[in-house]
Amino acid sequence: QVQVVESGGGLVEAGGSLRLSCTASGLTLTFDAYTVGWFRQAPGKVLRVAQIDSDNSIQYGDSVKGRFTISKDNAKNKIYLQMVSLKPEDTDVYYCAACSSRETLGYWGRGTQVTVSS
């Protein structure tokens, strides 16, 4: 059974920092075979915050470029999101996900709440 679990969210003042972590377990493929990333949800759509593709290319959402850094540890099946210079508009639930073109399903965590006060 695949489990994806996020941690590290919390309440922080504007300008502050947080580090989110995500651990995936029970995956069928090796961790480096997956595209992994952090996402937010809006009505009817999924918003990409940051992702690392299986070829190790990295993509960021426009609103977080220069402020957020995604990384992963393949040996530990972990994904990280270092968030600095946080803004109130960053407030949201952040979801971790992993998917592979070699599998039918993608895997999502339940999310971790990030709240940035002004």
C-alpha positions as CSV (number, residue, x, y, z in Angstrom):
1,Q,0.0,0.0,0.0
2,V,1.4,3.3,-1.1
3,Q,1.5,6.1,1.5
4,V,2.5,9.7,0.9
5,V,2.8,11.8,4.0
6,E,3.6,15.5,4.3
7,S,4.9,17.4,7.3
8,G,6.4,20.7,8.2
9,G,3.5,23.1,7.7
10,G,2.6,25.7,10.2
11,L,2.0,29.4,11.0
12,V,4.7,31.9,10.1
13,E,4.9,35.6,9.7
14,A,5.3,37.2,6.3
15,G,9.0,37.1,5.3
16,G,9.6,34.0,7.3
17,S,10.6,30.5,6.2
18,L,9.3,26.9,6.4
19,R,10.6,23.6,5.2
20,L,8.1,21.0,4.1
21,S,8.9,17.3,3.9
22,C,7.2,14.4,2.2
23,T,7.9,10.7,2.6
24,A,6.6,8.1,0.1
25,S,6.5,4.5,1.1
26,G,5.2,1.3,-0.6
27,L,6.1,2.5,-4.1
28,T,6.4,-0.2,-6.8
29,L,9.2,1.5,-8.7
30,T,12.4,3.0,-7.4
31,F,11.9,6.6,-6.3
32,D,14.0,8.1,-9.1
33,A,11.5,6.8,-11.6
34,Y,8.8,9.1,-10.3
35,T,8.0,12.7,-11.1
36,V,7.5,14.2,-7.7
37,G,6.3,17.6,-6.6
38,W,4.3,20.0,-4.4
39,F,1.0,21.3,-5.5
40,R,-1.9,23.5,-4.3
41,Q,-5.5,23.1,-5.2
42,A,-7.9,25.7,-6.6
43,P,-11.5,25.2,-7.6
44,G,-11.4,22.8,-10.5
45,K,-7.7,22.7,-11.0
46,V,-4.3,21.7,-9.6
47,L,-1.6,24.4,-9.2
48,R,2.0,23.3,-9.5
49,V,4.2,24.8,-6.9
50,A,7.4,22.9,-7.8
51,Q,8.2,19.5,-9.3
52,I,11.2,17.3,-10.1
53,D,10.7,15.2,-13.2
54,S,12.1,11.7,-13.5
55,D,14.9,13.1,-15.6
56,N,15.7,15.5,-12.7
57,S,14.6,18.6,-14.5
58,I,12.9,21.1,-12.1
59,Q,10.0,23.3,-12.7
60,Y,8.5,26.0,-10.5
61,G,5.2,27.9,-10.5
62,D,5.7,31.5,-11.5
63,S,4.7,32.9,-8.1
64,V,7.4,31.0,-6.2
65,K,10.4,31.3,-8.5
66,G,13.4,32.6,-6.6
67,R,11.7,31.9,-3.2
68,F,11.1,28.2,-3.0
69,T,13.5,25.4,-3.6
70,I,12.5,21.7,-4.2
71,S,14.8,18.8,-3.6
72,K,14.6,15.1,-3.1
73,D,16.5,12.3,-1.5
74,N,16.1,9.1,-3.6
75,A,17.7,6.9,-1.0
76,K,15.1,8.0,1.6
77,N,12.1,8.4,-0.7
78,K,11.8,12.0,0.5
79,I,10.9,15.3,-1.1
80,Y,11.5,18.7,0.4
81,L,10.3,22.2,-0.2
82,Q,12.3,25.0,1.3
83,M,10.2,28.1,1.4
84,V,11.7,31.5,2.1
85,S,10.4,35.1,1.9
86,L,6.9,33.8,2.5
87,K,3.9,36.0,1.6
88,P,0.3,35.9,2.9
89,E,-0.8,34.7,-0.5
90,D,1.3,31.6,-0.1
91,T,-1.3,30.5,2.5
92,D,-2.8,27.2,1.5
93,V,-2.7,23.4,1.9
94,Y,0.3,22.0,0.2
95,Y,0.1,18.5,-1.3
96,C,2.9,16.2,-2.2
97,A,2.5,13.9,-5.1
98,A,4.4,11.2,-7.0
99,C,3.5,9.7,-10.4
100,S,5.2,7.7,-13.2
101,S,4.3,7.2,-16.8
102,R,4.9,3.5,-16.1
103,E,2.0,3.3,-13.7
104,T,-1.7,4.1,-14.1
105,L,-2.2,5.9,-10.8
106,G,-0.5,8.8,-9.2
107,Y,-0.1,9.1,-5.4
108,W,-1.1,12.0,-3.3
109,G,-0.7,12.9,0.3
110,R,-3.4,14.5,2.5
111,G,-1.7,17.9,2.6
112,T,-0.1,20.1,5.1
113,Q,-1.4,23.6,6.0
114,V,0.8,26.6,5.5
115,T,-0.4,29.9,7.0
116,V,1.4,33.1,6.5
117,S,0.3,36.0,8.6
118,S,0.7,39.6,7.5
